[in-house]
């Protein structure tokens, strides 16, 4: 096979890739100085993954369980199963050498470039469009927050859409291969919410294609495309089987999964999925959608900066504050005044792109227009969430999986993708010589009048956006009370400035197209002009939220977080216990997990039973404890206080960090790793089980769901000398020594999770059951022997085998498509 490389066509593509690398590094210039970006989510991941990563580094096997948070939970969403012999391992070698967030921006650029090539844009318009899609403000804001998995999902979902388009309207075999490839990468990014929203685009596109297939009598052709798409989907799912199957299994036990039957505050049994308030907490305001055109339409970020020339700066000068200019550089102010609880910044599409979008409304063909417009309108309305409940209620109640995800405003990622694509398609038609000059002139005028007119309107009458007062403004007191007067004025000024700024960019873009229309500007210079405008427009806004200040000097894990005095004291204890750190937000902070086996933690998909325990008992007991600690003045009083905390004690809470700079409080009343009980009570349902749990003495009594009644043996006379002690600990393996003269029921301060934990007595598997709502319990016979709990999820073994098979099939498909295209090209040449 004599393969000749056509450098005339390959050369420009390599140049574009090189430019992408260069642009990504220029934006993240501090990484070349040895600095690193560490957002909140990435930092939290380093805390919560510490135990699992340490174990995996020292062991020949990977642990799929950690006890560092919430009493214990699977690690599937923290440190996913390693993909042994999976082709994915080799794909990542292409970009793994780049530091974060350079690699994320590079993947944005490449992913969007592939999307646009699939839509048959020429390379330089695709280059311009890739810059536009990559530097949409949301894409950079999530990097500042450390949402790297979300960023990867966005980067790979863009070419998925292009591949599907190619599958239906281009080369079907190339489309199938690209769909399999990029869908595999998108799924593997492990941010299913972005993937779920992308599915909406694919389904609506497919629906429109079906309508036209029926109209044009091409159902067979449509069916072939669907069939090849299904093969690509199966391959992508197979390659990601370890992640998908473990996630699916785990999700059923999480807050997003099945109901445990508890009655909610409204008197009704909780359904499956997340609570509506939780789902819609971050909802975009209806008028807030104008941030797509004017970035500071609602003030920008919750913590923003102003200059000394602002009304707030002037007020500080009048108050006699010295060096106001320097003070304002670090004086973060609540500039955001929209409907969300808080935000890191707006979703800004770009003034030039909004202008091109409106231009496209008058030029894009109907077949393309209706599926893209349908997606844009639907996603904008869904982003309103609780501000547009008729549609939101319908989707939560009737659309599969919609209630599994929170932060509905995230769907604006899809809005921006489709609006940009629509605008670029409009520009493509505008530049087509076959488009009538009058049609071009008319579309250009309308686009300028509509977008420019809106911006001018906001400059002249900014009060159209509201009163500039945020919900929290009334809380300013004391020396900060003046902010309730100055901030609304500053917010109004920000809106005017950004509206005028957008107007300038729209006028410049319209001017370039007008010059092209009048043949006073050639195509190459038009591309250069529009590319520079788009990049400056987005780059400057992006730098408000991800800039050099976000990069810090590199720190290894030991330097990242220093142990407090309390941490150091606790770490001297080498036994196995749990810690409650009351000096942080207990159930929304992962930092304690870096050092301890933690009763609290931070995770978006914690086990539902643990969340319910928090809601019904743990919060209450913590409040009682904190109130009591402020009053106790003797060891005896502390002992009495701690003895009242039955639920915390059954979780083996041995230490409480009250003040991190002093020694922790030692809880001598903790139940320990395991203990024998004297009696048990059967509960008819979840409500009764939860109620009884709050009433019993967890050291001596047990409450059990009646479904497990058959697994409980009768308790013999209590053997006061009986012991059960933890012999060895690993996150995925617990070994106990049992010594009892009579049959007993043992309770373990470990979380019950049926899909993986197995109990063994002298090497033989034995049954155990759930008790006290979420702990493990087990009938034990008289004797002196070893009891072992092992976490052995069969789903990992099965899914790993599936991924290996899928890898082989994917390689066969790749070889087949390459060979087919080579033969096709060769026959064409001949």
Secondary structure, DSSP 8 states (H G I E B T S, - for coil): ------HHHHHHHHHHHHHHHHHHHHHTGGGGGTEEE--HHHHHHHHHTHHHHHHHHHSSS---EE-SSTT-EE-TTTS----TT-THHHHGGGTTTS-TTHHHHHHHHHHHHHHHHHTT--HHHHHHHHHHHHT-HHHHHHHHTT-HHHHHHHHHHHHHHHHHHHHHHS-HHHHHHHHHHHHHHHHHTT-HHHHHHHHHHHHHHHHHHHHHHHHTT-HHHHHHHHHHHHHHHHHHHHHTHHHHHHHHHHHTTBTTS-----B-TTSSB--SS--HHHHTSS---TGGGGGGTSTTTT-S-SSB---TTSHHHHHHHHTT-S-HHHHHHH--B----SSSS--S------HHHHHHHHHHHTTS-HHHHHHHHHHHHHHHHHHTGGGSHHHHHHHHHHSTTGGG---GGGGHHHHHHHHHHHHHHHHHHHT-TTS-HHHHHHHHHHHHHHHHHHHHHHHH-GGGG-----GGGGG--GGGTTHHHHHHHHHHHHHHHHHHHHHHHHHHHHHHHHHHHTTSS-HHHHHHHHHHHHHHHHHHHHTTTSSGGGEEE---HHHHS---HHHHHHHT--S--EEEETTS-TTS--GGGGTS-BS----TT-BHHHHHHIIIIIHHHHHHHHHHHTT--SHHHHHHHHHT-HHHHHTTEEEEESSTTS--EE-TT---SEEE-SEEEEESSHHHHHHHHTTS-TTTEEEEEGGGGGG-----S--TT-EEEEEEEETTEEEEEEEESS-EEEEEEEE--TTTEEEEETTEEE--EEETTTEEEEEE-SEEEEEEEEE--HHHHHHHHHHHHHHHHHHHHHHHHHHHHHHHHHHHH-
